[in-house]
Amino acid sequence: MIVREAREEEKPSIEAVTIAAYEQYATVKSEANWKRYREGIIHTLSEKNRFERIIAEIDGEMAGSVLFYPPNTDVYGGLLKPFPWAEIRLLAVAPSHRRKGVANALLEACEKKSRELGCSYLGLHTDNSMEHAIKLYNKRGYVRFPDNDFYPVKDLHVMAFRKLV
């Protein structure tokens, strides 16, 4: 497995992998919420110069990706104040590459990058429908940080986690 910064021409593949990875939540969210969430993924991935795209590849095939935001970045478009630590979003593993350590490798790369930037923490947000992700984060030492929870829409509780890096 190779974990590296993505190249510009890989953006369409990142979008395809991310949508494929998150599509499992279409069945646990209402149709309206899934549509809004999917549109949000595509919008976030299209933003420029706010984050670094990090990918994992196995045998030359994109296996996963994550967005890494440096500290003091407006990660959530004004919903929260910028954090003094790094943040990740849209950690995604292609369904065909699950259970191969891809998510762990991507998280490790982001944790390392956080340390290199002098950050004390690496943060992330998720919602309770993402049970497997929450288990992974807990296993890797991420703890709930409810001070940074938010509700982008009235029926969606987005929970904050962070890890001392």
C-alpha positions, -999 to +999 in steps of 0.1 A: +000+000+000+012+035-009-002+065+009+006+098-008-008+132-017-032+130-046-025+144-081-048+169-097-059+144-123-070+120-096-099+142-084-126+122-104-113+089-089-114+104-054-150+115-059-160+080-073-143+062-043-158+086-018-194+083-032-190+045-034-178+044+002-205+065+016-233+050-004-240+025+023-255+053+043-282+059+017-302+031+033-300+045+069-307+081+061-339+095+047-340+100+010-338+137+014-310+135+040-290+112+017-295+135-013-283+165+007-254+145+022-243+133-013-245+168-027-224+180+003-197+154-004-195+165-040-194+202-031-167+196-005-145+176-028-148+203-054-134+231-031-099+243-039-069+252-018-085+245+016-072+210+022-048+184+011-061+153-006-044+122+006-049+088-011-040+052-005-034+029-034-030-008-036-015-023-068-019+010-086-056+012-078-071+039-056-082+022-024-092+052-003-088+089+004-092+115+031-092+153+032-066+169+055-073+205+067-045+224+084-051+242+117-071+274+117-091+265+085-128+272+082-135+235+077-173+237+079-182+269+060-189+291+091-208+265+111-180+263+136-151+286+143-117+275+129-099+250+151-063+254+164-057+218+154-058+199+121-091+183+110-099+155+086-131+150+065-145+124+042-123+094+051-134+069+025-123+033+016-134+017-016-158-012-008-135-036-027-106-026-004-122-027+030-105-047+058-071-042+043-059-015+067-066+014+043-084+036+068-057+030+094-030+039+070-048+071+060-054+081+096-018+074+105-007+097+076-029+125+089-018+120+125+018+122+113+011+153+093-006+169+123+025+163+145+047+177+118+026+209+118+030+211+156-006+203+163-016+189+197-048+172+182-063+158+151-100+163+149-129+149+129-167+149+128-191+121+121-227+112+128-242+082+147-252+064+115-215+057+109-211+030+135-181+013+118-162+046+115-169+054+152-156+020+163-124+026+142-119+061+157-124+049+192-100+020+186-073+045+173-077+067+204-101+093+192-124+106+220-156+125+219-153+162+221-189+174+225-179+210+227-175+210+189-207+190+180-231+208+157-264+204+139-262+214+102-299+206+099-323+201+127-324+163+127-287+156+121-263+156+151-227+158+140-204+146+167-168+158+172-139+135+180-103+143+184-070+126+193-039+138+210-012+133+184 
